[in-house]
Amino acid sequence: MKRGEWKETSIATGRGIKDTYTVCNHGQAFTSWMMSKQGSTCTTTGVPIIEGDGQAVFQENCLSKQPQGGAAHMHMTVHLAVTDAGRAFQSTITGQGNADGYHFPINDTVTGHYIGACRHGG
């Protein structure tokens, strides 16, 4: 995927929650492009499975600080398809989360497109 600023849209399937945000990709392969908005940190675990034609599958663990306090821990499988010569992507994310003892399923889609150079360096 191209280095620079990306506009991403996340939709929580079945819950109707939609979130649009921008992130800066510094060109690190399979890092937290999906959840790198402020307050979240993610790490890729294991080795990504490259399926060719711009597609990959990988595992990701995330810690997301909640605005009301506490944190959510999430363990996910990401199916990623990169298109338009690395300038767009589509993904599906499935997994489980835990926020202060409350367990929840994760079933999201995330799409994104390249905007340009990072404006804020972050």
mmCIF file of the C-alpha atoms, coordinates in Angstrom:
data_MODEL
# 
_entry.id   MODEL 
# 
loop_
_atom_site.group_PDB 
_atom_site.id 
_atom_site.type_symbol 
_atom_site.label_atom_id 
_atom_site.label_alt_id 
_atom_site.label_comp_id 
_atom_site.label_asym_id 
_atom_site.label_entity_id 
_atom_site.label_seq_id 
_atom_site.pdbx_PDB_ins_code 
_atom_site.Cartn_x 
_atom_site.Cartn_y 
_atom_site.Cartn_z 
_atom_site.occupancy 
_atom_site.B_iso_or_equiv 
_atom_site.pdbx_formal_charge 
_atom_site.auth_seq_id 
_atom_site.auth_comp_id 
_atom_site.auth_asym_id 
_atom_site.auth_atom_id 
_atom_site.pdbx_PDB_model_num 
ATOM 1   C CA . MET A 1 1   ? 0.000   0.000   0.000  1.00 0.00 ? 1   MET A CA 1 
ATOM 2   C CA . LYS A 1 2   ? 1.172   3.495   -0.774 1.00 0.00 ? 2   LYS A CA 1 
ATOM 3   C CA . ARG A 1 3   ? 2.891   5.587   1.870  1.00 0.00 ? 3   ARG A CA 1 
ATOM 4   C CA . GLY A 1 4   ? 0.903   8.674   2.808  1.00 0.00 ? 4   GLY A CA 1 
ATOM 5   C CA . GLU A 1 5   ? -2.482  9.740   4.087  1.00 0.00 ? 5   GLU A CA 1 
ATOM 6   C CA . TRP A 1 6   ? -5.499  7.476   3.672  1.00 0.00 ? 6   TRP A CA 1 
ATOM 7   C CA . LYS A 1 7   ? -9.204  8.062   4.197  1.00 0.00 ? 7   LYS A CA 1 
ATOM 8   C CA . GLU A 1 8   ? -10.790 4.958   5.673  1.00 0.00 ? 8   GLU A CA 1 
ATOM 9   C CA . THR A 1 9   ? -14.358 3.943   6.412  1.00 0.00 ? 9   THR A CA 1 
ATOM 10  C CA . SER A 1 10  ? -15.169 1.219   8.919  1.00 0.00 ? 10  SER A CA 1 
ATOM 11  C CA . ILE A 1 11  ? -18.639 -0.356  9.119  1.00 0.00 ? 11  ILE A CA 1 
ATOM 12  C CA . ALA A 1 12  ? -19.563 -2.685  11.983 1.00 0.00 ? 12  ALA A CA 1 
ATOM 13  C CA . THR A 1 13  ? -21.752 -5.263  10.252 1.00 0.00 ? 13  THR A CA 1 
ATOM 14  C CA . GLY A 1 14  ? -25.027 -5.910  12.061 1.00 0.00 ? 14  GLY A CA 1 
ATOM 15  C CA . ARG A 1 15  ? -24.573 -2.973  14.449 1.00 0.00 ? 15  ARG A CA 1 
ATOM 16  C CA . GLY A 1 16  ? -24.876 -0.160  11.922 1.00 0.00 ? 16  GLY A CA 1 
ATOM 17  C CA . ILE A 1 17  ? -21.896 1.741   13.328 1.00 0.00 ? 17  ILE A CA 1 
ATOM 18  C CA . LYS A 1 18  ? -19.985 3.652   10.656 1.00 0.00 ? 18  LYS A CA 1 
ATOM 19  C CA . ASP A 1 19  ? -16.764 5.569   11.262 1.00 0.00 ? 19  ASP A CA 1 
ATOM 20  C CA . THR A 1 20  ? -14.691 7.554   8.765  1.00 0.00 ? 20  THR A CA 1 
ATOM 21  C CA . TYR A 1 21  ? -11.196 8.758   9.623  1.00 0.00 ? 21  TYR A CA 1 
ATOM 22  C CA . THR A 1 22  ? -7.794  9.506   8.106  1.00 0.00 ? 22  THR A CA 1 
ATOM 23  C CA . VAL A 1 23  ? -4.521  7.829   9.011  1.00 0.00 ? 23  VAL A CA 1 
ATOM 24  C CA . CYS A 1 24  ? -0.915  8.187   7.899  1.00 0.00 ? 24  CYS A CA 1 
ATOM 25  C CA . ASN A 1 25  ? 0.704   5.035   6.496  1.00 0.00 ? 25  ASN A CA 1 
ATOM 26  C CA . HIS A 1 26  ? 4.492   5.172   6.807  1.00 0.00 ? 26  HIS A CA 1 
ATOM 27  C CA . GLY A 1 27  ? 4.921   2.178   4.525  1.00 0.00 ? 27  GLY A CA 1 
ATOM 28  C CA . GLN A 1 28  ? 5.327   -0.501  7.176  1.00 0.00 ? 28  GLN A CA 1 
ATOM 29  C CA . ALA A 1 29  ? 3.847   -3.690  5.796  1.00 0.00 ? 29  ALA A CA 1 
ATOM 30  C CA . PHE A 1 30  ? 0.769   -5.019  7.575  1.00 0.00 ? 30  PHE A CA 1 
ATOM 31  C CA . THR A 1 31  ? 0.853   -2.606  10.487 1.00 0.00 ? 31  THR A CA 1 
ATOM 32  C CA . SER A 1 32  ? -2.156  -1.078  12.114 1.00 0.00 ? 32  SER A CA 1 
ATOM 33  C CA . TRP A 1 33  ? -3.655  0.632   9.064  1.00 0.00 ? 33  TRP A CA 1 
ATOM 34  C CA . MET A 1 34  ? -7.009  -0.716  10.159 1.00 0.00 ? 34  MET A CA 1 
ATOM 35  C CA . MET A 1 35  ? -7.187  0.619   13.714 1.00 0.00 ? 35  MET A CA 1 
ATOM 36  C CA . SER A 1 36  ? -4.511  3.263   13.826 1.00 0.00 ? 36  SER A CA 1 
ATOM 37  C CA . LYS A 1 37  ? -6.817  6.105   14.689 1.00 0.00 ? 37  LYS A CA 1 
ATOM 38  C CA . GLN A 1 38  ? -6.069  7.971   17.898 1.00 0.00 ? 38  GLN A CA 1 
ATOM 39  C CA . GLY A 1 39  ? -6.300  5.925   21.076 1.00 0.00 ? 39  GLY A CA 1 
ATOM 40  C CA . SER A 1 40  ? -5.719  2.519   19.465 1.00 0.00 ? 40  SER A CA 1 
ATOM 41  C CA . THR A 1 41  ? -2.611  0.433   19.025 1.00 0.00 ? 41  THR A CA 1 
ATOM 42  C CA . CYS A 1 42  ? -2.470  -2.735  16.958 1.00 0.00 ? 42  CYS A CA 1 
ATOM 43  C CA . THR A 1 43  ? 0.137   -5.353  16.198 1.00 0.00 ? 43  THR A CA 1 
ATOM 44  C CA . THR A 1 44  ? 0.209   -8.006  13.525 1.00 0.00 ? 44  THR A CA 1 
ATOM 45  C CA . THR A 1 45  ? 0.873   -11.479 14.867 1.00 0.00 ? 45  THR A CA 1 
ATOM 46  C CA . GLY A 1 46  ? 2.328   -14.386 12.933 1.00 0.00 ? 46  GLY A CA 1 
ATOM 47  C CA . VAL A 1 47  ? 3.284   -14.236 9.272  1.00 0.00 ? 47  VAL A CA 1 
ATOM 48  C CA . PRO A 1 48  ? 0.834   -12.712 6.760  1.00 0.00 ? 48  PRO A CA 1 
ATOM 49  C CA . ILE A 1 49  ? -0.372  -15.164 4.127  1.00 0.00 ? 49  ILE A CA 1 
ATOM 50  C CA . ILE A 1 50  ? 0.074   -13.505 0.734  1.00 0.00 ? 50  ILE A CA 1 
ATOM 51  C CA . GLU A 1 51  ? -2.516  -14.841 -1.688 1.00 0.00 ? 51  GLU A CA 1 
ATOM 52  C CA . GLY A 1 52  ? -1.354  -12.985 -4.809 1.00 0.00 ? 52  GLY A CA 1 
ATOM 53  C CA . ASP A 1 53  ? -3.279  -10.404 -6.832 1.00 0.00 ? 53  ASP A CA 1 
ATOM 54  C CA . GLY A 1 54  ? -2.901  -7.895  -3.973 1.00 0.00 ? 54  GLY A CA 1 
ATOM 55  C CA . GLN A 1 55  ? -4.642  -10.117 -1.412 1.00 0.00 ? 55  GLN A CA 1 
ATOM 56  C CA . ALA A 1 56  ? -3.461  -11.195 2.022  1.00 0.00 ? 56  ALA A CA 1 
ATOM 57  C CA . VAL A 1 57  ? -4.753  -12.668 5.272  1.00 0.00 ? 57  VAL A CA 1 
ATOM 58  C CA . PHE A 1 58  ? -3.223  -11.838 8.648  1.00 0.00 ? 58  PHE A CA 1 
ATOM 59  C CA . GLN A 1 59  ? -3.925  -11.815 12.377 1.00 0.00 ? 59  GLN A CA 1 
ATOM 60  C CA . GLU A 1 60  ? -4.036  -8.601  14.375 1.00 0.00 ? 60  GLU A CA 1 
ATOM 61  C CA . ASN A 1 61  ? -4.339  -7.794  18.088 1.00 0.00 ? 61  ASN A CA 1 
ATOM 62  C CA . CYS A 1 62  ? -5.518  -4.340  19.119 1.00 0.00 ? 62  CYS A CA 1 
ATOM 63  C CA . LEU A 1 63  ? -5.866  -2.358  22.319 1.00 0.00 ? 63  LEU A CA 1 
ATOM 64  C CA . SER A 1 64  ? -8.315  0.527   22.073 1.00 0.00 ? 64  SER A CA 1 
ATOM 65  C CA . LYS A 1 65  ? -8.650  3.056   24.882 1.00 0.00 ? 65  LYS A CA 1 
ATOM 66  C CA . GLN A 1 66  ? -12.296 3.918   25.479 1.00 0.00 ? 66  GLN A CA 1 
ATOM 67  C CA . PRO A 1 67  ? -13.433 7.560   25.852 1.00 0.00 ? 67  PRO A CA 1 
ATOM 68  C CA . GLN A 1 68  ? -15.352 6.741   29.044 1.00 0.00 ? 68  GLN A CA 1 
ATOM 69  C CA . GLY A 1 69  ? -12.358 4.927   30.549 1.00 0.00 ? 69  GLY A CA 1 
ATOM 70  C CA . GLY A 1 70  ? -11.149 1.366   30.325 1.00 0.00 ? 70  GLY A CA 1 
ATOM 71  C CA . ALA A 1 71  ? -9.931  -0.440  27.257 1.00 0.00 ? 71  ALA A CA 1 
ATOM 72  C CA . ALA A 1 72  ? -11.067 -2.950  24.645 1.00 0.00 ? 72  ALA A CA 1 
ATOM 73  C CA . HIS A 1 73  ? -8.813  -5.848  23.640 1.00 0.00 ? 73  HIS A CA 1 
ATOM 74  C CA . MET A 1 74  ? -9.500  -7.289  20.178 1.00 0.00 ? 74  MET A CA 1 
ATOM 75  C CA . HIS A 1 75  ? -8.169  -10.366 18.371 1.00 0.00 ? 75  HIS A CA 1 
ATOM 76  C CA . MET A 1 76  ? -8.969  -10.376 14.653 1.00 0.00 ? 76  MET A CA 1 
ATOM 77  C CA . THR A 1 77  ? -8.395  -12.032 11.303 1.00 0.00 ? 77  THR A CA 1 
ATOM 78  C CA . VAL A 1 78  ? -8.071  -9.544  8.441  1.00 0.00 ? 78  VAL A CA 1 
ATOM 79  C CA . HIS A 1 79  ? -8.764  -10.445 4.791  1.00 0.00 ? 79  HIS A CA 1 
ATOM 80  C CA . LEU A 1 80  ? -7.270  -7.636  2.725  1.00 0.00 ? 80  LEU A CA 1 
ATOM 81  C CA . ALA A 1 81  ? -7.538  -6.870  -0.998 1.00 0.00 ? 81  ALA A CA 1 
ATOM 82  C CA . VAL A 1 82  ? -5.446  -3.984  -2.353 1.00 0.00 ? 82  VAL A CA 1 
ATOM 83  C CA . THR A 1 83  ? -6.544  -2.467  -5.676 1.00 0.00 ? 83  THR A CA 1 
ATOM 84  C CA . ASP A 1 84  ? -5.803  0.473   -7.968 1.00 0.00 ? 84  ASP A CA 1 
ATOM 85  C CA . ALA A 1 85  ? -2.006  -0.054  -7.929 1.00 0.00 ? 85  ALA A CA 1 
ATOM 86  C CA . GLY A 1 86  ? -1.885  0.189   -4.119 1.00 0.00 ? 86  GLY A CA 1 
ATOM 87  C CA . ARG A 1 87  ? -4.121  3.271   -3.901 1.00 0.00 ? 87  ARG A CA 1 
ATOM 88  C CA . ALA A 1 88  ? -7.268  1.582   -2.511 1.00 0.00 ? 88  ALA A CA 1 
ATOM 89  C CA . PHE A 1 89  ? -8.211  -1.418  -0.375 1.00 0.00 ? 89  PHE A CA 1 
ATOM 90  C CA . GLN A 1 90  ? -11.177 -3.428  0.828  1.00 0.00 ? 90  GLN A CA 1 
ATOM 91  C CA . SER A 1 91  ? -11.121 -5.708  3.838  1.00 0.00 ? 91  SER A CA 1 
ATOM 92  C CA . THR A 1 92  ? -13.249 -7.872  6.070  1.00 0.00 ? 92  THR A CA 1 
ATOM 93  C CA . ILE A 1 93  ? -12.368 -8.293  9.728  1.00 0.00 ? 93  ILE A CA 1 
ATOM 94  C CA . THR A 1 94  ? -13.689 -11.025 12.002 1.00 0.00 ? 94  THR A CA 1 
ATOM 95  C CA . GLY A 1 95  ? -12.804 -11.864 15.582 1.00 0.00 ? 95  GLY A CA 1 
ATOM 96  C CA . GLN A 1 96  ? -13.591 -11.396 19.239 1.00 0.00 ? 96  GLN A CA 1 
ATOM 97  C CA . GLY A 1 97  ? -13.234 -8.501  21.632 1.00 0.00 ? 97  GLY A CA 1 
ATOM 98  C CA . ASN A 1 98  ? -13.303 -7.957  25.372 1.00 0.00 ? 98  ASN A CA 1 
ATOM 99  C CA . ALA A 1 99  ? -13.997 -4.633  27.070 1.00 0.00 ? 99  ALA A CA 1 
ATOM 100 C CA . ASP A 1 100 ? -13.810 -4.806  30.852 1.00 0.00 ? 100 ASP A CA 1 
ATOM 101 C CA . GLY A 1 101 ? -15.314 -8.311  30.968 1.00 0.00 ? 101 GLY A CA 1 
ATOM 102 C CA . TYR A 1 102 ? -17.914 -7.757  28.238 1.00 0.00 ? 102 TYR A CA 1 
ATOM 103 C CA . HIS A 1 103 ? -17.225 -10.081 25.288 1.00 0.00 ? 103 HIS A CA 1 
ATOM 104 C CA . PHE A 1 104 ? -18.357 -9.069  21.801 1.00 0.00 ? 104 PHE A CA 1 
ATOM 105 C CA . PRO A 1 105 ? -18.020 -10.389 18.249 1.00 0.00 ? 105 PRO A CA 1 
ATOM 106 C CA . ILE A 1 106 ? -16.174 -8.406  15.584 1.00 0.00 ? 106 ILE A CA 1 
ATOM 107 C CA . ASN A 1 107 ? -17.550 -8.507  12.056 1.00 0.00 ? 107 ASN A CA 1 
ATOM 108 C CA . ASP A 1 108 ? -16.500 -5.358  10.204 1.00 0.00 ? 108 ASP A CA 1 
ATOM 109 C CA . THR A 1 109 ? -15.660 -4.129  6.747  1.00 0.00 ? 109 THR A CA 1 
ATOM 110 C CA . VAL A 1 110 ? -13.056 -1.435  6.148  1.00 0.00 ? 110 VAL A CA 1 
ATOM 111 C CA . THR A 1 111 ? -12.427 0.356   2.859  1.00 0.00 ? 111 THR A CA 1 
ATOM 112 C CA . GLY A 1 112 ? -9.880  3.033   2.141  1.00 0.00 ? 112 GLY A CA 1 
ATOM 113 C CA . HIS A 1 113 ? -8.341  5.176   -0.531 1.00 0.00 ? 113 HIS A CA 1 
ATOM 114 C CA . TYR A 1 114 ? -5.123  7.118   -0.828 1.00 0.00 ? 114 TYR A CA 1 
ATOM 115 C CA . ILE A 1 115 ? -5.372  10.917  -0.365 1.00 0.00 ? 115 ILE A CA 1 
ATOM 116 C CA . GLY A 1 116 ? -1.754  12.119  -0.708 1.00 0.00 ? 116 GLY A CA 1 
ATOM 117 C CA . ALA A 1 117 ? 1.288   12.896  1.391  1.00 0.00 ? 117 ALA A CA 1 
ATOM 118 C CA . CYS A 1 118 ? 0.863   12.850  5.174  1.00 0.00 ? 118 CYS A CA 1 
ATOM 119 C CA . ARG A 1 119 ? -0.019  16.321  6.385  1.00 0.00 ? 119 ARG A CA 1 
ATOM 120 C CA . HIS A 1 120 ? 0.687   15.866  10.065 1.00 0.00 ? 120 HIS A CA 1 
ATOM 121 C CA . GLY A 1 121 ? 3.484   13.325  10.107 1.00 0.00 ? 121 GLY A CA 1 
ATOM 122 C CA . GLY A 1 122 ? 1.520   11.033  12.403 1.00 0.00 ? 122 GLY A CA 1 
# 
